[in-house]
Amino acid sequence: MPDAPARHGPDTPDPLAALVLQLRGAGLEPDVEGLSDALWLARWTGEREPAGAAGRAREVPPPPPVSPPKPQLPPPPGEPEVP
């Protein structure tokens, strides 16, 4: 197709390249071994909660305490029982 524009590279940004750019922006110069170690460690540390998720969980009030049922006393002698 001669009229189609030339496309270079992936449609989505590369997350590894974005990580390297962020590290360089923080004044670090990551090398292959350092990136490999960081990615291996990140695999085992698990995912972070989204920002504010922990705070929202604390905003929900706890359920009220459960009270035991009140004891039913027998009626005094001579009075009929009420169901």
C-alpha positions in Angstrom: 0.0 0.0 0.0 1.9 3.0 -1.2 -0.4 5.6 0.5 -0.1 4.0 4.0 2.1 6.0 6.4 5.3 4.4 7.6 5.1 3.1 11.2 8.1 2.6 13.4 8.1 1.0 16.8 5.3 -0.4 18.9 1.9 1.4 19.4 2.2 1.4 23.2 5.1 2.8 25.1 7.7 0.3 26.4 7.4 0.0 30.2 11.0 -0.9 30.6 12.1 2.2 28.7 9.8 4.3 30.9 11.4 2.8 34.0 14.9 3.6 32.7 13.8 7.2 32.0 12.4 7.6 35.5 15.6 6.2 37.0 17.7 8.5 35.0 15.4 11.4 35.9 16.1 10.6 39.6 19.9 10.9 38.9 20.6 7.1 38.7 22.3 5.5 35.7 20.9 1.9 35.6 22.9 -0.8 34.0 21.7 -4.2 32.8 22.7 -6.1 35.9 21.0 -3.5 38.2 17.8 -3.5 36.1 17.8 -7.3 36.2 18.1 -7.4 39.9 15.4 -4.7 40.4 12.9 -6.5 38.2 13.6 -9.9 39.9 13.0 -8.3 43.3 9.9 -6.5 42.1 8.5 -9.8 41.0 8.7 -11.2 44.6 7.5 -8.1 46.5 4.0 -8.1 45.2 1.8 -5.4 43.9 1.2 -2.1 45.7 -2.3 -1.0 46.7 -3.6 1.8 44.6 -3.1 5.3 46.1 -5.8 5.9 48.7 -7.0 2.3 48.9 -5.8 1.8 52.4 -7.3 5.0 53.6 -10.7 4.2 52.0 -10.7 0.8 53.7 -10.3 2.6 57.1 -13.2 5.0 56.4 -15.8 2.2 56.5 -17.1 2.1 60.1 -16.9 -1.2 61.9 -20.2 -3.1 62.4 -22.0 -2.5 65.7 -21.3 -4.9 68.5 -23.6 -7.8 68.7 -25.7 -7.8 71.8 -26.8 -11.1 73.3 -30.6 -11.6 73.3 -32.4 -10.3 76.4 -33.4 -13.2 78.7 -37.1 -13.9 78.8 -38.3 -14.1 82.4 -41.2 -16.3 83.1 -44.4 -14.4 83.9 -45.4 -14.0 87.5 -47.7 -16.7 88.9 -51.3 -16.3 87.8 -50.6 -14.2 84.6 -50.9 -15.8 81.2 -47.8 -16.3 79.0 -47.4 -13.9 76.1 -45.8 -15.6 73.0 
